[in-house]
Amino acid sequence: QLHEIWEFFDDWIVTAAGNLDSSDCSLVGELPFAVQSFIVFMKGIRTNKQNSPELRVLCERSMTTSLSKLLSKYDDDASLLTRQGFDLCGWLVDLHTRSSFWVDNVDVDE
């Protein structure tokens, strides 16, 4: 279930960022809502030994899909994309780090 919800948010952000290129100004509010919804979802995920390997893969994939879409433009018109991209990047790194703790945790006694 985690995978399906993650895919929904990731696809939504890619689509919303792509739609900003169109002339419809009503779509501008959709992207921040999609990114913030994804962040709220990520904040609520509890990492453990069972879900951490999958979460790491999902975070890494989102860094190459939705995050790269948000940070692909660097002109003044894309400042909304850049702000949302950096916000999302921070939370992806946070979740990836929490997941890495469980996957890469080494016993201190060794």
PyMOL commands that set and color helices and strands:
alter all, ss='L'
color gray80, all
select helices_A, chain A and resi 2-19+25-27+30-43+52-64+66-70+76-104
alter helices_A, ss='H'
color red, helices_A
deselect
rebuild
show_as cartoon
